[in-house]
Amino acid sequence: MNLEARKISLVQEFLRIDNEKIITALENLLHKRKSELFEENLKPMSVKLFNEEIDLAIEDEKNNSLTSAQDLKNKVQKWQ
């Protein structure tokens, strides 16, 4: 059975569940596993790259190429 067929089968099985405790347990398991996979794939940044990122941020500040938190919040509110 390929991945797509397995996903469909899983969704169908999930839709047949009518026990809230089971749903909650599955949600918790899914969130926990996704978090674990994310953390497993994190790779440390080199000191050189870290310093380059800092230098870019300083240049952005000098060139006024930053967006304030309030401006960003105002833009996001307009999306709705």
C-alpha positions, 0 to 999 in steps of 0.5 A: 500500500502506497503512502497516499492509500495509507493516509486515506485509510488512516483518515477513514479510520479516524473519522469512525472514532467517536471517543474524545479521549482517543481523539485527544490522545491521537492529537497529542501523539501527532503534535509530540512526534512532529515536534520531535522530528522538527528538533531532529532535523535542526542543524547548528549554525556555524559561527561564521554564518551567525556573524554574517547574519548579525552583520546583515541585521546591523546593515538593515538597521543602518539603512532603515530596512526594518519593519517595526512590530506595530507596522507588521501588526497593522499589516497583518490586521489588514489581511483579514 
